[in-house]
Amino acid sequence: METVVVTGARHQLVLRVLPGFGDPLLLAVALERERANLALVLRHLDVFPAQEAA
């Protein structure tokens, strides 16, 4: 599972592939650089697939 973070002057884009029971799901999150904590978002995305699998 890969996470790609694209950063720009004002925004950050996080792309993540989530495995599913069929085709994988591509999750895209757009963040404002000044208002979002990227580390917190990435940590939450690491927890999300584990919650879905349970």
C-alpha positions as CSV (number, residue, x, y, z in Angstrom):
1,M,0.0,0.0,0.0
2,E,1.5,3.3,-1.1
3,T,0.8,6.8,-0.1
4,V,1.7,9.7,-2.4
5,V,1.8,13.3,-1.1
6,V,2.0,16.1,-3.6
7,T,2.8,19.5,-2.1
8,G,2.1,22.9,-3.7
9,A,2.4,26.4,-2.5
10,R,-1.0,26.5,-0.9
11,H,-2.3,22.9,-1.0
12,Q,-1.2,19.3,-0.3
13,L,-2.8,16.3,-2.1
14,V,-2.6,12.9,-0.5
15,L,-3.3,9.8,-2.7
16,R,-3.7,6.5,-1.0
17,V,-4.7,3.1,-2.4
18,L,-7.0,1.2,-0.1
19,P,-7.4,-2.6,-0.6
20,G,-10.9,-3.8,-0.9
21,F,-12.8,-7.1,-1.4
22,G,-12.8,-6.4,-5.2
23,D,-11.0,-3.6,-6.9
24,P,-8.8,-1.4,-4.7
25,L,-10.2,2.1,-3.8
26,L,-8.2,5.2,-4.6
27,L,-8.6,7.8,-1.8
28,A,-7.7,11.4,-2.6
29,V,-7.5,14.1,0.1
30,A,-6.9,17.7,-0.6
31,L,-5.5,19.8,2.3
32,E,-4.8,23.4,2.8
33,R,-1.2,23.7,4.0
34,E,-1.8,26.3,6.6
35,R,-4.9,24.7,8.2
36,A,-4.1,20.9,8.1
37,N,-1.7,18.8,10.0
38,L,-0.2,16.4,7.4
39,A,1.3,14.0,10.0
40,L,-2.0,13.6,11.7
41,V,-3.8,12.9,8.4
42,L,-1.3,10.3,7.4
43,R,-1.5,8.6,10.8
44,H,-5.3,8.5,10.5
45,L,-5.0,7.0,7.0
46,D,-2.8,4.3,8.4
47,V,-5.4,3.4,11.0
48,F,-8.4,3.6,8.6
49,P,-7.7,0.3,6.6
50,A,-7.2,-1.6,9.9
51,Q,-10.6,-0.4,11.1
52,E,-12.3,-1.3,7.8
53,A,-10.8,-4.8,7.9
54,A,-12.0,-5.5,11.4
